[in-house]
Structure formats: structure tokens, C-alpha cells
Amino acid sequence: MCYFPRNCFIFYNNRNEIIGFYEVCLECGRMISIPECKVSLKGGLSGIGLKEFERFCTSAGITVQKDEP
């Protein structure tokens, strides 16, 4: 797996302290999360999950960029 993440989602509490994050590679589907979630423990997103995540990013105006093989 390449693991070249371009997107990271950071979550804050009401005191503006970081309480967690998701870092995602849209090329291989691998992700790291704090706290750990089942997806990151299994090694990453499925093909369908990866496409849904890309669709979410695009709909939110987040640039989705992938290197061409």
C-alpha cells in the first residue's frame, strides 16, 4: 500500500482541543485514526467505502487528487 494521505479531518471539543482525527490516502484506501476505529484496524477502506469517501470530499468542496499509475 502506498499510503500517501492528502486529506486529514481533525475533530475539536468545545474548548478547541483536538480530540481525534482521520488521515486518509485516497489512492490505496488506507487510513489512520485517533482514536482507532474498526476501519483503520482492518487496514483501510473497501473499494466502495473509498468511492463514497471521495464523493463526500467532492460534495464538501474538498479537492480529491490522485497520482496516475
Biopython code that builds the backbone (N, CA, C, O; Angstrom):
import numpy as np
from Bio.PDB.StructureBuilder import StructureBuilder

atoms = [
    (1, "MET", "N", (0.841, -1.189, 0.000)),
    (1, "MET", "CA", (0.000, 0.000, 0.000)),
    (1, "MET", "C", (0.880, 1.244, 0.000)),
    (1, "MET", "O", (1.903, 1.297, 0.682)),
    (2, "CYS", "N", (0.467, 2.238, -0.771)),
    (2, "CYS", "CA", (1.290, 3.431, -0.948)),
    (2, "CYS", "C", (1.256, 4.366, 0.258)),
    (2, "CYS", "O", (2.291, 4.919, 0.630)),
    (3, "TYR", "N", (0.124, 4.547, 0.856)),
    (3, "TYR", "CA", (-0.151, 5.473, 1.952)),
    (3, "TYR", "C", (0.488, 6.836, 1.754)),
    (3, "TYR", "O", (1.512, 7.166, 2.353)),
    (4, "PHE", "N", (-0.152, 7.616, 0.894)),
    (4, "PHE", "CA", (0.232, 8.990, 0.620)),
    (4, "PHE", "C", (-0.992, 9.871, 0.899)),
    (4, "PHE", "O", (-1.646, 10.344, -0.030)),
    (5, "PRO", "N", (-1.297, 10.089, 2.196)),
    (5, "PRO", "CA", (-2.535, 10.804, 2.530)),
    (5, "PRO", "C", (-2.481, 12.262, 2.132)),
    (5, "PRO", "O", (-1.472, 12.940, 2.324)),
    (6, "ARG", "N", (-3.585, 12.733, 1.574)),
    (6, "ARG", "CA", (-3.700, 14.145, 1.213)),
    (6, "ARG", "C", (-4.795, 14.834, 2.017)),
    (6, "ARG", "O", (-4.900, 16.060, 2.001)),
    (7, "ASN", "N", (-5.600, 14.061, 2.713)),
    (7, "ASN", "CA", (-6.704, 14.633, 3.475)),
    (7, "ASN", "C", (-6.624, 14.191, 4.924)),
    (7, "ASN", "O", (-6.336, 13.031, 5.220)),
    (8, "CYS", "N", (-6.882, 15.125, 5.818)),
    (8, "CYS", "CA", (-6.940, 14.835, 7.239)),
    (8, "CYS", "C", (-8.111, 15.620, 7.819)),
    (8, "CYS", "O", (-8.236, 16.824, 7.596)),
    (9, "PHE", "N", (-8.955, 14.935, 8.555)),
    (9, "PHE", "CA", (-10.095, 15.562, 9.200)),
    (9, "PHE", "C", (-9.813, 15.588, 10.694)),
    (9, "PHE", "O", (-9.598, 14.544, 11.310)),
    (10, "ILE", "N", (-9.813, 16.787, 11.277)),
    (10, "ILE", "CA", (-9.483, 16.964, 12.686)),
    (10, "ILE", "C", (-10.750, 17.360, 13.437)),
    (10, "ILE", "O", (-11.512, 18.213, 12.983)),
    (11, "PHE", "N", (-10.965, 16.732, 14.589)),
    (11, "PHE", "CA", (-12.150, 16.980, 15.400)),
    (11, "PHE", "C", (-11.737, 17.675, 16.699)),
    (11, "PHE", "O", (-10.774, 17.277, 17.354)),
    (12, "TYR", "N", (-12.486, 18.721, 17.054)),
    (12, "TYR", "CA", (-12.202, 19.522, 18.241)),
    (12, "TYR", "C", (-13.360, 19.434, 19.225)),
    (12, "TYR", "O", (-14.504, 19.214, 18.829)),
    (13, "ASN", "N", (-13.055, 19.607, 20.519)),
    (13, "ASN", "CA", (-14.123, 19.710, 21.512)),
    (13, "ASN", "C", (-14.493, 21.182, 21.674)),
    (13, "ASN", "O", (-13.972, 22.030, 20.950)),
    (14, "ASN", "N", (-15.373, 21.491, 22.601)),
    (14, "ASN", "CA", (-15.844, 22.871, 22.765)),
    (14, "ASN", "C", (-14.790, 23.786, 23.382)),
    (14, "ASN", "O", (-14.998, 24.998, 23.446)),
    (15, "ARG", "N", (-13.662, 23.234, 23.838)),
    (15, "ARG", "CA", (-12.555, 24.052, 24.351)),
    (15, "ARG", "C", (-11.466, 24.228, 23.296)),
    (15, "ARG", "O", (-10.362, 24.682, 23.597)),
    (16, "ASN", "N", (-11.792, 23.860, 22.054)),
    (16, "ASN", "CA", (-10.880, 23.981, 20.917)),
    (16, "ASN", "C", (-9.645, 23.079, 21.045)),
    (16, "ASN", "O", (-8.576, 23.396, 20.524)),
    (17, "GLU", "N", (-9.810, 21.951, 21.747)),
    (17, "GLU", "CA", (-8.739, 20.964, 21.875)),
    (17, "GLU", "C", (-8.988, 19.848, 20.870)),
    (17, "GLU", "O", (-10.131, 19.440, 20.660)),
    (18, "ILE", "N", (-7.929, 19.359, 20.255)),
    (18, "ILE", "CA", (-8.067, 18.249, 19.311)),
    (18, "ILE", "C", (-8.425, 16.985, 20.075)),
    (18, "ILE", "O", (-7.743, 16.609, 21.028)),
    (19, "ILE", "N", (-9.510, 16.327, 19.647)),
    (19, "ILE", "CA", (-9.940, 15.095, 20.309)),
    (19, "ILE", "C", (-9.839, 13.880, 19.388)),
    (19, "ILE", "O", (-10.059, 12.751, 19.828)),
    (20, "GLY", "N", (-9.514, 14.097, 18.133)),
    (20, "GLY", "CA", (-9.358, 12.977, 17.212)),
    (20, "GLY", "C", (-9.122, 13.450, 15.800)),
    (20, "GLY", "O", (-9.303, 14.624, 15.476)),
    (21, "PHE", "N", (-8.704, 12.495, 14.947)),
    (21, "PHE", "CA", (-8.520, 12.818, 13.533)),
    (21, "PHE", "C", (-8.578, 11.564, 12.679)),
    (21, "PHE", "O", (-8.344, 10.453, 13.157)),
    (22, "TYR", "N", (-8.893, 11.763, 11.413)),
    (22, "TYR", "CA", (-8.824, 10.732, 10.385)),
    (22, "TYR", "C", (-7.890, 11.242, 9.302)),
    (22, "TYR", "O", (-8.059, 12.355, 8.804)),
    (23, "GLU", "N", (-6.906, 10.434, 8.936)),
    (23, "GLU", "CA", (-5.984, 10.751, 7.854)),
    (23, "GLU", "C", (-6.175, 9.666, 6.803)),
    (23, "GLU", "O", (-6.061, 8.479, 7.110)),
    (24, "VAL", "N", (-6.468, 10.062, 5.554)),
    (24, "VAL", "CA", (-6.888, 9.095, 4.544)),
    (24, "VAL", "C", (-6.061, 9.219, 3.271)),
    (24, "VAL", "O", (-5.825, 10.322, 2.776)),
    (25, "CYS", "N", (-5.620, 8.070, 2.744)),
    (25, "CYS", "CA", (-4.978, 8.009, 1.432)),
    (25, "CYS", "C", (-6.038, 7.568, 0.426)),
    (25, "CYS", "O", (-6.553, 6.453, 0.512)),
    (26, "LEU", "N", (-6.359, 8.432, -0.516)),
    (26, "LEU", "CA", (-7.396, 8.099, -1.496)),
    (26, "LEU", "C", (-6.876, 7.206, -2.613)),
    (26, "LEU", "O", (-7.656, 6.773, -3.462)),
    (27, "GLU", "N", (-5.596, 6.924, -2.633)),
    (27, "GLU", "CA", (-5.048, 6.035, -3.656)),
    (27, "GLU", "C", (-5.140, 4.572, -3.240)),
    (27, "GLU", "O", (-5.510, 3.721, -4.050)),
    (28, "CYS", "N", (-4.808, 4.270, -1.991)),
    (28, "CYS", "CA", (-4.834, 2.871, -1.551)),
    (28, "CYS", "C", (-5.978, 2.587, -0.583)),
    (28, "CYS", "O", (-6.261, 1.423, -0.299)),
    (29, "GLY", "N", (-6.650, 3.636, -0.063)),
    (29, "GLY", "CA", (-7.768, 3.446, 0.845)),
    (29, "GLY", "C", (-7.363, 3.278, 2.295)),
    (29, "GLY", "O", (-8.224, 3.128, 3.162)),
    (30, "ARG", "N", (-6.075, 3.299, 2.573)),
    (30, "ARG", "CA", (-5.613, 3.117, 3.943)),
    (30, "ARG", "C", (-5.874, 4.381, 4.742)),
    (30, "ARG", "O", (-5.788, 5.489, 4.213)),
    (31, "MET", "N", (-6.196, 4.211, 6.026)),
    (31, "MET", "CA", (-6.436, 5.360, 6.881)),
    (31, "MET", "C", (-5.878, 5.115, 8.265)),
    (31, "MET", "O", (-5.759, 3.976, 8.718)),
    (32, "ILE", "N", (-5.542, 6.199, 8.920)),
    (32, "ILE", "CA", (-5.117, 6.162, 10.310)),
    (32, "ILE", "C", (-6.076, 7.057, 11.066)),
    (32, "ILE", "O", (-6.429, 8.139, 10.597)),
    (33, "SER", "N", (-6.496, 6.607, 12.228)),
    (33, "SER", "CA", (-7.407, 7.423, 13.022)),
    (33, "SER", "C", (-6.996, 7.395, 14.487)),
    (33, "SER", "O", (-6.481, 6.397, 14.990)),
    (34, "ILE", "N", (-7.233, 8.494, 15.144)),
    (34, "ILE", "CA", (-7.064, 8.609, 16.584)),
    (34, "ILE", "C", (-8.372, 9.181, 17.094)),
    (34, "ILE", "O", (-8.719, 10.282, 16.669)),
    (35, "PRO", "N", (-9.126, 8.536, 17.964)),
    (35, "PRO", "CA", (-8.879, 7.172, 18.420)),
    (35, "PRO", "C", (-9.075, 6.172, 17.283)),
    (35, "PRO", "O", (-9.747, 6.463, 16.294)),
    (36, "GLU", "N", (-8.485, 5.003, 17.436)),
    (36, "GLU", "CA", (-8.570, 3.985, 16.380)),
    (36, "GLU", "C", (-10.015, 3.575, 16.139)),
    (36, "GLU", "O", (-10.808, 3.467, 17.074)),
    (37, "CYS", "N", (-10.342, 3.349, 14.876)),
    (37, "CYS", "CA", (-11.669, 2.850, 14.520)),
    (37, "CYS", "C", (-11.507, 1.513, 13.805)),
    (37, "CYS", "O", (-10.404, 1.165, 13.383)),
    (38, "LYS", "N", (-12.581, 0.776, 13.669)),
    (38, "LYS", "CA", (-12.530, -0.552, 13.063)),
    (38, "LYS", "C", (-11.935, -0.527, 11.662)),
    (38, "LYS", "O", (-11.213, -1.448, 11.281)),
    (39, "VAL", "N", (-12.229, 0.521, 10.886)),
    (39, "VAL", "CA", (-11.730, 0.601, 9.512)),
    (39, "VAL", "C", (-10.207, 0.676, 9.501)),
    (39, "VAL", "O", (-9.559, -0.007, 8.709)),
    (40, "SER", "N", (-9.634, 1.500, 10.373)),
    (40, "SER", "CA", (-8.174, 1.623, 10.378)),
    (40, "SER", "C", (-7.523, 0.367, 10.932)),
    (40, "SER", "O", (-6.418, 0.021, 10.516)),
    (41, "LEU", "N", (-8.167, -0.318, 11.848)),
    (41, "LEU", "CA", (-7.622, -1.562, 12.387)),
    (41, "LEU", "C", (-7.618, -2.673, 11.347)),
    (41, "LEU", "O", (-6.769, -3.562, 11.396)),
    (42, "LYS", "N", (-8.566, -2.631, 10.399)),
    (42, "LYS", "CA", (-8.635, -3.638, 9.338)),
    (42, "LYS", "C", (-7.721, -3.311, 8.172)),
    (42, "LYS", "O", (-7.582, -4.126, 7.261)),
    (43, "GLY", "N", (-7.097, -2.146, 8.173)),
    (43, "GLY", "CA", (-6.155, -1.797, 7.114)),
    (43, "GLY", "C", (-6.629, -0.733, 6.155)),
    (43, "GLY", "O", (-5.822, -0.207, 5.388)),
    (44, "GLY", "N", (-7.907, -0.392, 6.164)),
    (44, "GLY", "CA", (-8.351, 0.681, 5.290)),
    (44, "GLY", "C", (-9.773, 0.533, 4.812)),
    (44, "GLY", "O", (-10.505, -0.365, 5.228)),
    (45, "LEU", "N", (-10.146, 1.436, 3.927)),
    (45, "LEU", "CA", (-11.492, 1.457, 3.369)),
    (45, "LEU", "C", (-11.634, 0.432, 2.255)),
    (45, "LEU", "O", (-10.672, 0.147, 1.541)),
    (46, "SER", "N", (-12.825, -0.118, 2.105)),
    (46, "SER", "CA", (-13.109, -1.000, 0.981)),
    (46, "SER", "C", (-13.200, -0.140, -0.281)),
    (46, "SER", "O", (-13.220, 1.088, -0.189)),
    (47, "GLY", "N", (-13.254, -0.760, -1.440)),
    (47, "GLY", "CA", (-13.407, -0.022, -2.693)),
    (47, "GLY", "C", (-14.643, 0.846, -2.689)),
    (47, "GLY", "O", (-14.598, 1.996, -3.126)),
    (48, "ILE", "N", (-15.748, 0.309, -2.200)),
    (48, "ILE", "CA", (-16.996, 1.071, -2.127)),
    (48, "ILE", "C", (-16.859, 2.206, -1.120)),
    (48, "ILE", "O", (-17.286, 3.330, -1.387)),
    (49, "GLY", "N", (-16.266, 1.919, 0.036)),
    (49, "GLY", "CA", (-16.068, 2.943, 1.055)),
    (49, "GLY", "C", (-15.186, 4.067, 0.553)),
    (49, "GLY", "O", (-15.432, 5.237, 0.846)),
    (50, "LEU", "N", (-14.160, 3.715, -0.201)),
    (50, "LEU", "CA", (-13.248, 4.712, -0.749)),
    (50, "LEU", "C", (-13.971, 5.624, -1.736)),
    (50, "LEU", "O", (-13.770, 6.838, -1.710)),
    (51, "LYS", "N", (-14.814, 5.056, -2.613)),
    (51, "LYS", "CA", (-15.582, 5.862, -3.560)),
    (51, "LYS", "C", (-16.569, 6.776, -2.841)),
    (51, "LYS", "O", (-16.760, 7.925, -3.238)),
    (52, "GLU", "N", (-17.198, 6.263, -1.778)),
    (52, "GLU", "CA", (-18.132, 7.090, -1.006)),
    (52, "GLU", "C", (-17.398, 8.235, -0.316)),
    (52, "GLU", "O", (-17.904, 9.356, -0.250)),
    (53, "PHE", "N", (-16.210, 7.950, 0.194)),
    (53, "PHE", "CA", (-15.429, 8.989, 0.849)),
    (53, "PHE", "C", (-15.009, 10.055, -0.162)),
    (53, "PHE", "O", (-15.063, 11.246, 0.142)),
    (54, "GLU", "N", (-14.595, 9.643, -1.348)),
    (54, "GLU", "CA", (-14.251, 10.593, -2.410)),
    (54, "GLU", "C", (-15.459, 11.447, -2.768)),
    (54, "GLU", "O", (-15.333, 12.656, -2.959)),
    (55, "ARG", "N", (-16.624, 10.823, -2.857)),
    (55, "ARG", "CA", (-17.850, 11.557, -3.194)),
    (55, "ARG", "C", (-18.174, 12.585, -2.109)),
    (55, "ARG", "O", (-18.571, 13.711, -2.406)),
    (56, "PHE", "N", (-17.997, 12.179, -0.834)),
    (56, "PHE", "CA", (-18.215, 13.106, 0.273)),
    (56, "PHE", "C", (-17.270, 14.303, 0.168)),
    (56, "PHE", "O", (-17.700, 15.449, 0.295)),
    (57, "CYS", "N", (-15.989, 14.038, -0.064)),
    (57, "CYS", "CA", (-14.996, 15.112, -0.177)),
    (57, "CYS", "C", (-15.366, 16.074, -1.297)),
    (57, "CYS", "O", (-15.349, 17.290, -1.108)),
    (58, "THR", "N", (-15.697, 15.533, -2.458)),
    (58, "THR", "CA", (-16.060, 16.360, -3.608)),
    (58, "THR", "C", (-17.292, 17.211, -3.297)),
    (58, "THR", "O", (-17.322, 18.397, -3.627)),
    (59, "SER", "N", (-18.307, 16.617, -2.667)),
    (59, "SER", "CA", (-19.531, 17.357, -2.354)),
    (59, "SER", "C", (-19.288, 18.457, -1.323)),
    (59, "SER", "O", (-20.019, 19.447, -1.280)),
    (60, "ALA", "N", (-18.256, 18.281, -0.490)),
    (60, "ALA", "CA", (-17.921, 19.286, 0.521)),
    (60, "ALA", "C", (-16.941, 20.333, -0.014)),
    (60, "ALA", "O", (-16.525, 21.230, 0.719)),
    (61, "GLY", "N", (-16.573, 20.214, -1.297)),
    (61, "GLY", "CA", (-15.658, 21.172, -1.897)),
    (61, "GLY", "C", (-14.196, 20.883, -1.602)),
    (61, "GLY", "O", (-13.339, 21.747, -1.787)),
    (62, "ILE", "N", (-13.911, 19.679, -1.147)),
    (62, "ILE", "CA", (-12.542, 19.272, -0.835)),
    (62, "ILE", "C", (-11.937, 18.653, -2.084)),
    (62, "ILE", "O", (-12.521, 17.748, -2.680)),
    (63, "THR", "N", (-10.782, 19.134, -2.476)),
    (63, "THR", "CA", (-10.115, 18.637, -3.675)),
    (63, "THR", "C", (-9.696, 17.190, -3.486)),
    (63, "THR", "O", (-9.068, 16.839, -2.486)),
    (64, "VAL", "N", (-10.048, 16.355, -4.451)),
    (64, "VAL", "CA", (-9.638, 14.952, -4.462)),
    (64, "VAL", "C", (-8.612, 14.785, -5.557)),
    (64, "VAL", "O", (-8.933, 14.907, -6.739)),
    (65, "GLN", "N", (-7.390, 14.510, -5.177)),
    (65, "GLN", "CA", (-6.304, 14.371, -6.138)),
    (65, "GLN", "C", (-5.660, 13.008, -5.965)),
    (65, "GLN", "O", (-5.409, 12.568, -4.843)),
    (66, "LYS", "N", (-5.396, 12.350, -7.070)),
    (66, "LYS", "CA", (-4.719, 11.057, -7.061)),
    (66, "LYS", "C", (-3.606, 11.091, -8.081)),
    (66, "LYS", "O", (-3.730, 11.713, -9.136)),
    (67, "ASP", "N", (-2.513, 10.415, -7.759)),
    (67, "ASP", "CA", (-1.448, 10.249, -8.758)),
    (67, "ASP", "C", (-1.892, 9.199, -9.751)),
    (67, "ASP", "O", (-2.514, 8.206, -9.371)),
    (68, "GLU", "N", (-1.583, 9.404, -11.006)),
    (68, "GLU", "CA", (-1.886, 8.417, -12.035)),
    (68, "GLU", "C", (-0.823, 7.337, -12.005)),
    (68, "GLU", "O", (0.360, 7.642, -11.852)),
    (69, "PRO", "N", (-1.227, 6.056, -12.151)),
    (69, "PRO", "CA", (-0.243, 4.975, -12.116)),
    (69, "PRO", "C", (0.740, 5.024, -13.271)),
    (69, "PRO", "O", (1.624, 4.172, -13.366)),
]
sb = StructureBuilder()
sb.init_structure("model")
sb.init_model(0)
sb.init_chain("A")
sb.init_seg("    ")
for serial, (resi, resn, name, xyz) in enumerate(atoms, 1):
    if name == "N":
        sb.init_residue(resn, " ", resi, " ")
    sb.init_atom(name, np.array(xyz, "f"), 0.0, 1.0, " ", f" {name:<3s}", serial, name[0])
structure = sb.get_structure()
